[in-house]
Amino acid sequence: MARRGADFVGTMAVQDRHRFETGPLERYMAGHVAGFAGPLTVEQFRGGQSNPTYKLTDGGGRQYVLRRKPPGKLLPSAHAVDREFRIIAALNRTDVPTPRAYALCEDDAIVGTAFYIMEFCDGRVLWDPLLPEVPREGRAAIYEAKVDTLARLHKADWQALGLADFGRPGSYVVRQISRWGKQYKASETEQIEAMDRLLEWLPANAPQTDDTTIVHGDYRLDNMIFHRSEPRVLAVIDWEISTLGDPLAELSYLCMMYRVPEAQGGIAGIDLAALGIPDERQLVQWYCNRTGRALPPNWDYYMAYNLFRVACIRQGVYARSLDGTASNRLAGESGKLVRPNAELAWSIAQQLGAS
């Protein structure tokens, strides 16, 4: 789902709760990152609600990105920077644009929590799906590049990349509902009837598919770095919840913005043609042309599922904001969208026959 506004752009001074001594990190990088030379300058990126993310600059002007687990008590299996590093390193060997992976450190003594270091890709992040900073005639190409990159990811040979144990093939949606439902209940702060109904209806009506690909898990515009002047993806970032899964679940996540009102971060109801932005049908057609897949008759189920999933994720972010472990100062705003997302998901489910 879209996130808009200058609050997420660029870097800032490292927040007090995310600060660490640079000396141990300098010594670690000297031994694990080829070409590194101190001293080290550290800034914190404004974006990233899950894992605190830092921009590192060494004494020679070379730049890197460090992603770490947040401090504090964490939900089980959350903030898996080791998995994130593993998938980026594997995809470095494919045509999927990813930052170069340098080093993974699981020793808490260096910066306080586990972290990894990757390449800093100097490009642009497009936060608003309406692309106000792009000329009208260039917007469709941005969307097409986004779909082309997703198709490349879904065509990557996960077995040949040594990722056979990166997830379980088949029953992806059912497992995701179970996983996010448990995390939702673990971070629940109020009872939402629509969520309780979805927790019953979604697994009982899940599609039965064995189609398996690598899935990013949060594939959207603002998790990509584009070339400064070309409609070309330099890198897909934020791989924390990637796994093996159903490619149509991921495609529908990308398309979910077409169903969500603008007030909730979507683009439903906006005159997209006037803006030069392709609609859902065009986006799906591009994907199908590149992958040879076709949409199933229960396409809208995937929309309800993804809205439920987003509600669960936002509830987790909101809960972390209450205990002070969320890495972004706007994380508390996520709580306001949990109920609207859940109720929209339930309305879609009702259109599919839920009662």
N, C-alpha and C positions, 0 to 999 in steps of 0.2 A: 504494500500500500504506500501511497505517496507521503512524503514528508516535505513540507515547504518552508521557506523562509531563511533569512540570513543567519539565524541562530545556529545553523548546522554547518556553516561554511568556514573553512580555514582552520587555523590553530589558535590556541590560547595558552597562557601560562598553566603549568600543571596544577591541577586542583590539589588542595592540601591532603585530602584523603587518598589521593592516587600518587603522591610524591614518593620518590625513593632516592637513595644515594647513587650518584653516577659512577663512583669509583669502581665498585664491583662489576658493573655492567661494562665499563671500559675494558677492564681486564678480561672479562669473558669474551667480548667481541674481538679483542686482539688475538685470542687463541682460536676463535671459531668462525670468523668472517674474513675471508681473504681480502686484502687491500685496506682493511680498516686501520685508521691512525687517529689517536686521540689528539686533543681533548674532545669531549662529547657535549653537544648542546641538545637539550631535550625540550620539546613542546608537546602539548596534548591536542589532539584533534577534537573539534567541537562535536562532531557526529559520533555515532556508535553508542547505543544505549546498553549494550550487553557487556562487551569486553572493552575496558579502557585501552585506547589506541594512541600511540605517540609517534611523533616525527622526530627522528634522530639525525643530527648532522655532525659528521666527524671533522677532525682538524683539517682535512684536505678538501672539505666542501661536499663530500659524498653524502648522500641522503638515504635513509632507511626508514622502515616502519616497524614498530614493535607493538605487538598485541599481547595482552596479558589477561589472566583471570582477575576479576575484581577481588578486593579484600573482603573479608567477612564470611558469614555463614552462607553457603550456596546450596541450591537444590541439587539432588542427585542427578548426575549425567549432564548438568548444565555447564556452559562455559568451557567446552572441550577444545582447548587450543591445540592439543596434540592431534586431534582428528583434523582440525582445520589445516594445520601444517602438513599433515600427511596427504590430504587431497590436493593441496596446492602443488606440493612437490611432484605428485604423480602427474598432474595435468600439465606441468612444465614440459612434459615429454609429448604433448599433443598440440593440435592447432587451436585449442581453447585458450584464449588470452587470459593469462594469470600472471601475477607478480612472481618474480624469481624468489624461491624459498631458500633462505640462507642457513638458519639454525633454529633448533628447538631446544629449550632449556626447561627441564622439569624440577630444577633445584630451587626451592623457595628462598634460598639464602641470597640470591643475586638481586632480585628486585622486590621480593616479598611474596610473589606467587609465580606459577609457571607462565612462560611466555615463549613467543617465537619472533624471529626477525625475518623480514622479507624486503624485497625491492620497493623503493618509493617510485611510483609511476607518475610522472609529471604531466597531468592532463587536466581535464575538467570533469566535475561531477555535476550532473544535471538533476537538480532536486525536484523540479516541478514538471509533471508529465505534459503540461501544456506548452512547455519549451518556450517561454517568453524571450529568452536570450538568443534563440535561433531564428533566422529569417523563415518566413512561412514556407518558401519553396524548399527549405532544407530539412523540414521536420519529419517528413515521411521517411527519409533516408536514415535518420536516427532510429526510428522505430524498426525499420527493416534490419539495421545492424544489430539491434537488440534481439530480434527474433533469430537472425542468422547465427548469432553466438549461442543462443539456447539450443538450436538444432545441432550445432557442433558438439555441445556438451552431451546431448542425448544420443549422439552417434559414437561417442568415445567408447572404446572397448575396455570396459571396467575389469574384465578378467585378465586381459593381456597386461593391464597396468598394475596387476597384483592387488586388486581391490575386491577380490571375491569375498573377503571377510569384513568388508566395510559396512555391510548391512545385510539384511535377509531378503532374498528375492521373493516376490509374491506377497499378497495381503498387506500391501503398504498402507493403504488408507485406513484399514481397521487398526493396524498397529499405531499409526499416527494419532488416531482418535483416542486410543487407550493412553498413549504417552502424554499427549497434551491435556487430556481430561484429568489425569492424575496430577499433573503439575498445576492445572487450574485449581483443583480442589485443595492442593497444598498451599496455594497462595490466595484462596478465596477470601474476600473481605465483605461481601454481601451476597444474599441469595438472589439469583436472576432466573426467573422461571424459564425463559427461553433457553438458557444454557442447560438446565436440567432436562428439558425435553429433547434437546439436541443430543445430549449424552446417551439417551435411550434410542432415539430414532436413527442417528447416523450409522452406528455399527450394524444395526439390523437391516439396513438398506444399502450397504456399501457394495460397490462394483467388485465383481470377482475377476481379477486380471492377473496374469503372470508376466506381463510386459515389464521389464526391468531395465533401468538406465541409472547412470549417476544423476542425482538431483541435487541442486544447490540448496534448496530449502527455503530461500528468501530471495528468489530471483526477481529483481525489480530494477528500475532505472537508476535509482540512487545507490545501488550496490555495484555500479560499473564506473570505470574511469574511461572517458572518451578522449580521443585525440583533440588537441587544442583547436584545430581548424577543420578537421575532416570528420565525416560521420563514421568513425571507426572506433571500435572498442579496443582499448589498450589492455584493460585488465578487468576481470570480475573479482570482486572482493567480498569479504565477510562470509566465509565458508563454514562457519561454526556448526550449523545444523545440517550440513550436507550428509548424504547417505546414498544407499541404493533404493530406488523407489519407482513409482508410477509416473511416467513422463507427462501424462495428461493431467495429473494432479498439479504438476508444476506449471504447465501451460495455462491451466485455468487460474492459477494464482496470479500469473502475469496479466491475465484478462480480467481479473476481479475488479479492477479500477473502473471498468466500463459499467459496472452494476451499482457502484457505491456513490452516494451523493457527494457533491463537492465539500459540504460541511464536514464530512467524515474522511476527507482525504482522497476521494475518488473524482471521476470526471463524468458521471452520469448526468444527463440533461444538458450538457454543454454542446454547442454547435461545433463539432469537431471538423466537419468539412470546411467551414469558414476559416478554421485555423490551419488547415493543411495537415491534419492529423488523421491517420487511418483509424477506422472503426474496428470493433472486435472481429467482425467477419473477415476483414482484410488481414488482420494480424494472424488469425487462425489459418487462413489460406496460405500465407507465406510459410508458416510452420509446416503445414501438411505437405506442401510442395517440396520442402527441403528434407523431410524425414520419411515421406511415404505413408504417414499415418493418416487415419480418418477419425473424425469425432464420433463418439458413441452416442446413442439416443439419450443417455442419462447425463449429458453434459452439464445440466444445471445442478445436478447433485454435487458435482465437484465445486461449484460456486458456494453452495451452502456449507460444504465441508471446509473450504478455505476460510470463509468468514468466521466459522466456529474456531478454527485454528488460530486465526489472527486475534480473536477475542481472548483466547487462552494465553497467547504470547503477551498481549497487552496487559492482561491481569498480572502476569508475572513481573513485567517491568514496573507496573504500578506498585506491587507489593515490595519490590526492592527499593522503590523511592521512599516508602514509609520507613524502612529500616536503615536507609542511608547507604545501600550498596549499589544503587543504580549509578552508572557512569555518566549519565547526561542529566543536566539540571532540569530539563523539561520532561523527564520520565514520568513525573507525577501526572502530567496531562493525559497519559495513556489510559488512566482509570476512567476518564470521562467517555471513552469510546467503546468500552467493553460491552455495555448494555446495548447501544445502537447496533454494533456489529452482530451481536447475538440475535437481536430481534429481527434484523434483516435476513440473517441466515435461516431463522425459523420461518419467516414469511415465504422464502423460497421453498423450504421443505414442505410447507402447507400447499403450495402450488403443485408440488409433486405428489400430493396425496396424504401427507402427514396430518395427524389429528391428535 
